[in-house]
């Protein structure tokens, strides 16, 4: 059995700025309004795979952490210095942001693919249901274009 949550319909959205190294226009500072979707597969327990409210609360908390922030990847090509402010440099570009306006993700870039992976990791940290067999997370960076990532519980032999 599976449940599905549409981020656009359930208002699981956030707006953030980012930039991607090595991608022409995308290497410029720009922003998106993102939506986070999920599909959760599992066995029924008391008639439910998981309470919609529980997973929506988890996704809402993650979205709020990213909302109205500049997303800074920490494992990519950017040189990052953190003092009172955050300075990010790449090739000839240099940006300085107030620290409280930034969120750091341990990924190579802030692409939709890497955001989906990051959000999946955060969801799995907060969800502990033995009946869950798989979780898919989708991140749209606008309606109609996004990336999906999937986790499946390992089967016991």
Residue pairs with C-beta under 8 A, 6 or more apart in sequence:
1 41
1 42
1 43
1 44
1 49
2 39
2 40
2 41
2 42
2 49
3 39
3 40
3 49
3 50
3 52
3 55
4 37
4 38
4 39
5 12
5 37
5 38
5 39
5 52
5 55
5 56
5 59
6 35
6 37
7 13
7 34
7 35
7 36
7 37
7 38
7 59
7 138
7 140
8 35
8 140
8 143
10 56
12 35
12 36
12 37
12 56
12 59
12 60
12 63
13 33
13 34
13 35
13 36
13 63
14 33
14 34
14 36
14 63
14 64
14 66
14 67
14 68
15 31
15 32
15 33
15 34
15 67
15 68
16 31
16 32
16 34
16 66
16 67
16 68
16 69
16 70
16 71
16 103
17 29
17 30
17 31
17 69
17 70
17 71
18 29
18 30
18 31
18 32
18 70
18 71
18 110
19 26
19 27
19 28
19 29
19 30
19 95
19 110
20 26
20 27
20 109
20 110
20 111
21 27
21 76
21 77
21 78
21 90
21 109
22 77
27 90
27 93
29 70
29 95
32 141
32 142
33 142
34 63
34 66
34 112
34 115
34 139
34 140
34 141
35 139
35 140
35 143
35 146
36 59
36 62
36 63
36 119
36 137
36 138
36 139
37 137
37 138
37 139
37 140
37 146
38 55
38 59
38 123
38 135
38 136
38 137
38 138
39 134
39 135
39 136
39 138
40 49
40 50
40 55
40 132
40 134
40 135
40 136
41 49
41 132
41 133
41 134
41 135
42 49
42 50
42 129
42 131
42 132
42 133
42 134
43 49
43 131
43 133
44 131
45 129
45 131
49 131
49 132
50 127
50 129
50 131
50 132
54 127
55 123
55 127
58 122
58 123
58 126
58 127
59 119
59 123
61 126
62 119
62 122
62 123
65 103
66 103
66 115
69 101
69 102
69 103
70 95
70 97
70 101
70 102
70 103
71 102
71 103
71 105
71 110
71 115
72 78
72 80
72 86
72 88
72 102
72 103
72 104
72 105
72 110
73 104
73 105
73 106
73 107
73 108
73 109
73 110
73 114
74 80
74 104
74 105
74 106
74 107
75 106
75 107
75 108
76 107
76 108
76 109
77 90
78 88
78 89
78 90
79 88
79 89
79 90
80 86
80 87
80 88
81 87
82 99
84 99
85 96
85 97
85 98
85 99
86 96
86 97
86 98
86 99
86 102
87 94
87 95
87 96
88 94
88 95
88 96
88 97
89 95
105 114
105 115
105 118
106 118
107 114
107 115
107 117
107 118
108 114
111 147
112 139
112 140
112 141
112 145
112 146
112 147
113 147
113 149
115 139
115 147
116 137
116 138
116 139
116 146
116 147
116 148
116 149
117 149
119 137
119 139
120 135
120 137
120 149
120 150
120 151
123 135
123 137
124 135
124 151
127 135
132 153
133 152
133 153
134 150
134 151
134 152
134 153
135 150
135 151
136 148
136 149
136 150
136 151
137 148
137 149
137 150
138 146
138 147
138 148
139 146
139 147
139 148
140 146
